[in-house]
Amino acid sequence: MHSIDQNVVRLGWVSYFTDLASAMVNPILPIFVITVLHEGMDKLGVIVAVATFVSYALRMVSGYIADYYGVVKPLVVGGYLFSALSKPLLGFSHGWGSIAALRALERVGKGVRSAPKDLMIASYARENAHGKTFGFHKTMDIAGEFSGTLLLFGLLWYFGDSEGVIRTLFFATLIPGLIGLVIVIFFVRDIPKSVRCTERFRLSSADKKTVLQLLFYFLFLFFIFSEAFFTVQAKTVGIATALIPLLFAVSTGVQTLTSYLFGLGSDRFGSGAVNAFGYGCGIVAQALLWLQMPAATWAAFAFLGLFTVATLNANRAMIAQQAENRGSVYGIFYAAVALFAAAGAAFGGWLWEQFGMQTALDVALGGTLAVSVLYGLKKGLRG
């Protein structure tokens, strides 16, 4: 990994601390909404949908600005600023509406920074090493989540899982958030003007082909359960609240160990092969939840981690290798991810609330299977 540019390494540390803070929120927020605020699964679905959907336009806009105007680092810094300040404010929330608004604000930060950040990573990657570079960055990203989940578990185990403890944990996320913000402001270099794309935004034929290849990924995200739903399912089958962070540790630990390897795999075998493996893991994760057994749920989080890291690394590397207006295509990518995942969360939450968890699981498993079969048929016809 000595060939990784230092700018990418520093961005990795920014992601490490930002995701450490996120990991102190994400595992317990669904439990907080359901058991502390006494809201229903439909409300949780709306929170997930709003948080995911709200940033979709910003992802396209920020990608366009990065390509056309050459404004990259200011967007990245602004995005991390929103994230650092929004998570601690969750500690003041007393209803699902304020939770949804603050999660939306945090996602605004994600939307503003995502495409420009990936453009920076792609620009600093060495020839024929895009998969490896994105794999390294994702390793740092997930290592932060892994550290945060272990820290959260230790704090919940020692202090308990009362409402006061949970709110204090939300406040405490300000510390790692500010550390990441300092690093990106003072230690991450902007992209030199010589590597910025300054042409007027037009999707080329290569860009359009790349976007079409991503359609199966977007559909898969619509059907597969979000992490929040995985969490509530775990609570439903009897896993204690204090142990919920360890489920996330399983997922993030798997991602940390495999991210760099999947990046190398994308470079060597192609993104299509890595994507196919990722879809298989997503199906297994959903099928394990369908069994509704505590042991199966633990395994489901591991396979969810494999799905997440394999498909995300493969698709980010594919964009870097095939697209011409990479900042804009990254913006479209993240916009579509947000749109499809948000619609899926709202639909899944409604199914769960109206017809029960088993129906929601049936639809999720059937949908992911159907998308994977279509993906396999398309690859087979092309091959």
C-alpha positions as CSV (number, residue, x, y, z in Angstrom):
1,M,0.0,0.0,0.0
2,H,3.1,2.3,-0.2
3,S,1.9,3.3,-3.7
4,I,-1.2,5.0,-2.3
5,D,-1.0,8.8,-2.6
6,Q,-0.7,10.6,0.7
7,N,-3.6,12.8,-0.2
8,V,-5.8,9.6,-0.4
9,V,-4.3,8.4,2.9
10,R,-5.3,11.7,4.7
11,L,-8.8,11.5,3.2
12,G,-8.9,8.0,4.6
13,W,-8.3,9.3,8.1
14,V,-11.0,12.0,7.5
15,S,-13.4,9.2,6.7
16,Y,-12.1,7.1,9.6
17,F,-13.1,9.7,12.2
18,T,-16.3,10.8,10.5
19,D,-17.5,7.2,10.2
20,L,-16.4,6.5,13.8
21,A,-18.9,9.2,14.8
22,S,-21.6,7.8,12.6
23,A,-21.1,4.3,14.1
24,M,-21.9,5.8,17.5
25,V,-25.3,6.7,16.1
26,N,-26.4,4.3,13.5
27,P,-26.7,1.1,15.5
28,I,-28.8,2.6,18.3
29,L,-30.8,5.2,16.4
30,P,-33.5,2.8,15.2
31,I,-33.8,1.4,18.8
32,F,-34.1,5.0,20.1
33,V,-36.9,5.8,17.6
34,I,-38.9,2.6,18.3
35,T,-38.4,2.0,22.1
36,V,-37.6,5.5,23.5
37,L,-39.7,7.7,21.2
38,H,-42.3,5.0,20.7
39,E,-42.7,5.5,17.0
40,G,-43.8,2.8,14.5
41,M,-41.9,1.1,11.8
42,D,-43.6,3.2,9.2
43,K,-42.1,6.3,10.8
44,L,-38.7,4.7,10.9
45,G,-39.1,3.9,7.2
46,V,-39.8,7.6,6.6
47,I,-36.8,8.7,8.6
48,V,-34.5,6.4,6.6
49,A,-36.2,7.4,3.3
50,V,-35.9,11.2,4.0
51,A,-32.3,10.9,5.2
52,T,-31.4,8.9,2.1
53,F,-33.4,10.9,-0.5
54,V,-32.8,14.5,0.6
55,S,-29.2,14.6,-0.7
56,Y,-29.9,13.1,-4.2
57,A,-30.0,16.4,-6.1
58,L,-27.0,17.7,-4.2
59,R,-24.9,14.7,-5.3
60,M,-25.6,15.6,-8.9
61,V,-25.1,19.3,-8.4
62,S,-21.8,18.9,-6.5
63,G,-20.5,16.5,-9.1
64,Y,-21.4,19.0,-11.9
65,I,-19.8,21.9,-9.9
66,A,-16.6,19.8,-9.4
67,D,-16.4,19.1,-13.1
68,Y,-17.4,22.4,-14.6
69,Y,-16.1,24.9,-12.1
70,G,-13.2,23.0,-10.7
71,V,-14.5,23.5,-7.1
72,V,-13.6,20.3,-5.3
73,K,-12.0,20.7,-1.8
74,P,-14.5,23.4,-0.6
75,L,-17.4,21.1,-1.3
76,V,-15.6,18.2,0.6
77,V,-14.9,20.5,3.6
78,G,-18.5,21.8,3.6
79,G,-19.9,18.3,3.5
80,Y,-17.9,17.2,6.4
81,L,-18.9,20.3,8.4
82,F,-22.6,19.5,8.0
83,S,-22.0,15.9,9.2
84,A,-19.9,16.9,12.2
85,L,-22.5,19.3,13.5
86,S,-25.7,17.5,12.8
87,K,-25.1,14.2,14.6
88,P,-24.6,15.7,18.1
89,L,-27.9,17.6,17.8
90,L,-29.8,14.3,17.8
91,G,-29.3,14.3,21.5
92,F,-32.0,17.1,21.8
93,S,-34.6,15.3,19.7
94,H,-38.0,14.2,21.2
95,G,-39.9,13.2,18.1
96,W,-39.5,11.5,14.8
97,G,-39.8,14.7,12.9
98,S,-36.7,16.3,14.4
99,I,-34.8,13.0,13.9
100,A,-35.8,13.0,10.2
101,A,-34.7,16.6,9.8
102,L,-31.3,16.1,11.4
103,R,-30.7,12.9,9.5
104,A,-31.6,14.9,6.4
105,L,-29.1,17.6,7.3
106,E,-26.4,14.9,7.9
107,R,-27.2,13.5,4.5
108,V,-26.9,16.9,2.9
109,G,-23.3,16.9,4.1
110,K,-22.8,13.4,2.6
111,G,-24.4,14.6,-0.7
112,V,-22.3,17.7,-1.0
113,R,-19.0,15.9,-0.4
114,S,-19.4,12.4,-2.0
115,A,-18.9,13.0,-5.7
116,P,-16.1,15.6,-5.2
117,K,-14.3,13.3,-2.8
118,D,-14.4,10.4,-5.2
119,L,-13.2,12.7,-7.9
120,M,-10.2,13.6,-5.7
121,I,-9.5,9.9,-5.0
122,A,-9.8,9.0,-8.7
123,S,-7.5,11.9,-9.7
124,Y,-4.8,10.9,-7.3
125,A,-5.0,7.2,-8.2
126,R,-2.1,5.7,-10.2
127,E,-2.5,4.1,-13.6
128,N,-4.4,0.8,-13.5
129,A,-4.8,1.1,-9.7
130,H,-8.2,2.7,-9.3
131,G,-9.7,-0.4,-7.6
132,K,-6.8,-0.7,-5.2
133,T,-7.0,3.0,-4.3
134,F,-10.8,3.0,-3.7
135,G,-10.3,-0.3,-1.8
136,F,-7.8,1.3,0.5
137,H,-10.0,4.3,1.1
138,K,-13.0,2.1,1.9
139,T,-10.8,0.1,4.3
140,M,-10.1,3.3,6.3
141,D,-13.8,4.3,6.1
142,I,-15.0,0.9,7.4
143,A,-12.2,0.8,10.0
144,G,-13.7,3.9,11.5
145,E,-17.1,2.3,11.6
146,F,-15.6,-0.8,13.2
147,S,-13.8,1.2,15.9
148,G,-17.0,3.2,16.5
149,T,-19.2,0.2,17.0
150,L,-16.7,-1.4,19.4
151,L,-16.5,1.9,21.4
152,L,-20.3,2.1,21.4
153,F,-20.6,-1.5,22.6
154,G,-18.2,-0.8,25.5
155,L,-20.0,2.3,26.5
156,L,-23.4,0.7,26.4
157,W,-22.1,-2.4,28.3
158,Y,-20.6,-0.2,31.1
159,F,-23.1,2.6,31.4
160,G,-26.3,0.8,30.2
161,D,-28.8,1.7,27.5
162,S,-31.0,4.2,29.2
163,E,-32.4,7.2,27.4
164,G,-29.9,9.5,29.1
165,V,-26.9,7.4,28.1
166,I,-28.0,7.3,24.5
167,R,-28.5,11.0,24.3
168,T,-25.0,11.6,25.8
169,L,-23.5,9.3,23.2
170,F,-25.1,11.4,20.5
171,F,-23.5,14.5,22.0
172,A,-20.1,12.8,22.1
173,T,-20.0,12.3,18.4
174,L,-18.9,16.0,18.1
175,I,-15.3,15.0,19.1
176,P,-14.4,12.6,16.3
177,G,-16.4,14.7,13.8
178,L,-14.3,17.8,14.6
179,I,-11.0,15.8,14.3
180,G,-12.0,14.7,10.8
181,L,-12.9,18.3,9.9
182,V,-9.5,19.6,11.1
183,I,-7.7,17.0,9.0
184,V,-9.6,17.8,5.8
185,I,-9.2,21.5,6.2
186,F,-5.5,21.7,7.0
187,F,-3.9,18.4,5.7
188,V,-5.7,17.4,2.5
189,R,-4.5,19.0,-0.7
190,D,-6.9,20.1,-3.3
191,I,-6.8,18.6,-6.8
192,P,-4.3,20.5,-9.1
193,K,-6.0,22.4,-11.8
194,S,-4.3,20.4,-14.5
195,V,-6.3,17.3,-13.6
196,R,-9.7,19.0,-13.3
197,C,-12.3,18.6,-16.1
198,T,-13.4,22.1,-17.2
199,E,-15.6,21.1,-20.2
200,R,-19.3,22.0,-20.1
201,F,-21.3,19.2,-18.6
202,R,-22.5,16.7,-21.2
203,L,-22.8,13.0,-20.7
204,S,-20.7,11.2,-23.3
205,S,-21.6,7.9,-24.7
206,A,-19.2,6.3,-22.3
207,D,-20.8,8.1,-19.4
208,K,-24.3,6.9,-20.5
209,K,-23.1,3.3,-20.9
210,T,-21.6,3.4,-17.4
211,V,-24.8,4.7,-15.8
212,L,-26.8,1.9,-17.6
213,Q,-24.5,-0.7,-16.2
214,L,-25.3,0.6,-12.7
215,L,-29.0,0.1,-13.0
216,F,-28.9,-3.5,-11.5
217,Y,-27.1,-2.1,-8.4
218,F,-29.8,0.5,-7.9
219,L,-32.6,-2.0,-8.2
220,F,-30.9,-4.3,-5.7
221,L,-30.7,-1.5,-3.2
222,F,-34.4,-0.9,-3.6
223,F,-35.2,-4.4,-2.4
224,I,-32.5,-5.2,0.2
225,F,-33.2,-4.2,3.8
226,S,-31.4,-1.1,5.1
227,E,-29.2,-1.3,8.1
228,A,-32.0,0.2,10.2
229,F,-34.3,-2.7,9.3
230,F,-31.6,-5.2,10.0
231,T,-31.3,-3.6,13.4
232,V,-35.0,-3.8,14.2
233,Q,-35.1,-7.4,13.0
234,A,-32.3,-8.2,15.4
235,K,-34.1,-6.7,18.3
236,T,-37.3,-8.5,17.2
237,V,-35.6,-12.0,17.4
238,G,-34.3,-11.3,20.9
239,I,-30.8,-9.8,20.5
240,A,-30.2,-7.4,23.4
241,T,-29.8,-3.6,22.7
242,A,-26.3,-3.6,24.3
243,L,-25.2,-6.3,21.8
244,I,-26.6,-4.4,18.7
245,P,-23.2,-2.5,18.2
246,L,-21.5,-5.9,18.0
247,L,-23.7,-6.8,15.0
248,F,-22.4,-3.7,13.3
249,A,-18.9,-4.6,14.3
250,V,-19.3,-8.0,12.6
251,S,-20.4,-6.2,9.4
252,T,-17.7,-3.5,9.5
253,G,-15.0,-5.9,10.6
254,V,-15.7,-8.1,7.5
255,Q,-15.6,-5.0,5.3
256,T,-12.3,-3.8,6.8
257,L,-10.7,-7.2,6.2
258,T,-11.9,-7.5,2.6
259,S,-12.2,-4.0,1.2
260,Y,-8.6,-3.8,-0.2
261,L,-8.9,-7.4,-1.6
262,F,-12.1,-6.5,-3.4
263,G,-10.4,-3.5,-4.9
264,L,-7.5,-5.6,-6.1
265,G,-10.1,-8.1,-7.5
266,S,-11.8,-5.3,-9.5
267,D,-8.5,-4.4,-11.1
268,R,-7.6,-8.0,-11.9
269,F,-11.0,-9.7,-12.7
270,G,-13.2,-6.8,-13.5
271,S,-16.0,-5.0,-11.7
272,G,-18.7,-7.4,-13.1
273,A,-17.3,-10.4,-11.4
274,V,-16.9,-8.6,-8.0
275,N,-20.5,-7.2,-8.4
276,A,-21.9,-10.7,-9.0
277,F,-20.2,-12.0,-5.9
278,G,-21.6,-9.0,-3.9
279,Y,-25.1,-9.7,-5.1
280,G,-24.8,-13.3,-4.0
281,C,-23.8,-12.1,-0.6
282,G,-26.7,-9.7,-0.4
283,I,-29.1,-12.5,-1.2
284,V,-27.6,-14.7,1.5
285,A,-27.9,-11.9,4.1
286,Q,-31.5,-11.4,3.3
287,A,-32.2,-15.1,3.4
288,L,-30.6,-15.4,6.8
289,L,-32.9,-12.7,8.2
290,W,-35.8,-14.6,6.7
291,L,-35.0,-17.5,9.0
292,Q,-35.7,-15.2,12.0
293,M,-33.2,-16.9,14.3
294,P,-30.6,-14.9,16.4
295,A,-27.6,-17.0,15.1
296,A,-28.7,-16.4,11.5
297,T,-29.0,-12.7,12.1
298,W,-25.4,-12.5,13.3
299,A,-24.3,-14.2,10.1
300,A,-26.6,-12.0,8.1
301,F,-24.7,-8.9,9.2
302,A,-21.4,-10.5,8.0
303,F,-22.9,-11.1,4.6
304,L,-24.4,-7.6,4.5
305,G,-20.9,-6.3,5.0
306,L,-19.5,-8.4,2.1
307,F,-22.3,-7.2,-0.2
308,T,-21.8,-3.5,0.8
309,V,-18.0,-3.4,0.3
310,A,-17.8,-5.6,-2.8
311,T,-20.5,-3.8,-4.8
312,L,-19.5,-0.3,-3.7
313,N,-15.8,-0.7,-4.5
314,A,-16.5,-2.4,-7.8
315,N,-18.9,0.3,-9.0
316,R,-16.7,3.2,-7.9
317,A,-13.8,1.7,-9.6
318,M,-15.8,1.0,-12.8
319,I,-16.8,4.7,-12.9
320,A,-13.2,5.7,-12.6
321,Q,-12.1,3.4,-15.4
322,Q,-15.0,4.0,-17.9
323,A,-16.6,7.4,-17.4
324,E,-15.2,10.5,-19.0
325,N,-17.0,13.1,-16.8
326,R,-16.2,11.2,-13.7
327,G,-17.3,13.9,-11.2
328,S,-20.7,14.1,-12.8
329,V,-21.1,10.4,-13.1
330,Y,-20.2,9.9,-9.5
331,G,-22.9,12.5,-8.7
332,I,-25.5,10.6,-10.7
333,F,-24.3,7.3,-9.1
334,Y,-24.8,8.6,-5.5
335,A,-28.1,10.4,-6.5
336,A,-29.5,7.1,-7.8
337,V,-28.3,5.2,-4.8
338,A,-30.1,7.7,-2.6
339,L,-33.3,7.7,-4.7
340,F,-33.6,3.9,-4.9
341,A,-32.6,3.2,-1.4
342,A,-35.0,5.9,-0.1
343,A,-37.9,4.5,-2.1
344,G,-37.0,1.0,-0.9
345,A,-36.9,2.0,2.8
346,A,-40.3,3.8,2.6
347,F,-41.8,0.9,0.8
348,G,-40.3,-1.7,3.1
349,G,-41.3,0.2,6.2
350,W,-44.9,0.5,5.0
351,L,-45.0,-3.3,4.2
352,W,-43.6,-4.1,7.7
353,E,-46.1,-1.8,9.5
354,Q,-49.1,-2.9,7.4
355,F,-48.5,-6.6,6.8
356,G,-45.8,-7.6,9.3
357,M,-42.1,-8.4,9.2
358,Q,-42.4,-11.7,7.4
359,T,-44.1,-10.1,4.4
360,A,-41.4,-7.4,4.2
361,L,-38.8,-10.2,4.4
362,D,-40.5,-12.2,1.6
363,V,-40.6,-9.2,-0.7
364,A,-37.0,-8.2,0.0
365,L,-35.7,-11.8,-0.6
366,G,-37.8,-12.2,-3.8
367,G,-36.7,-8.9,-5.2
368,T,-33.0,-9.4,-4.6
369,L,-33.2,-12.8,-6.2
370,A,-35.0,-11.5,-9.3
371,V,-32.5,-8.7,-9.8
372,S,-29.6,-11.0,-9.5
373,V,-31.0,-13.5,-12.0
374,L,-31.6,-10.6,-14.5
375,Y,-28.0,-9.4,-13.9
376,G,-26.7,-12.9,-14.5
377,L,-28.7,-13.3,-17.7
378,K,-27.5,-10.0,-19.0
379,K,-23.8,-10.8,-18.3
380,G,-24.3,-14.2,-19.9
381,L,-25.8,-12.8,-23.0
382,R,-23.0,-10.3,-23.4
383,G,-20.4,-12.9,-22.7
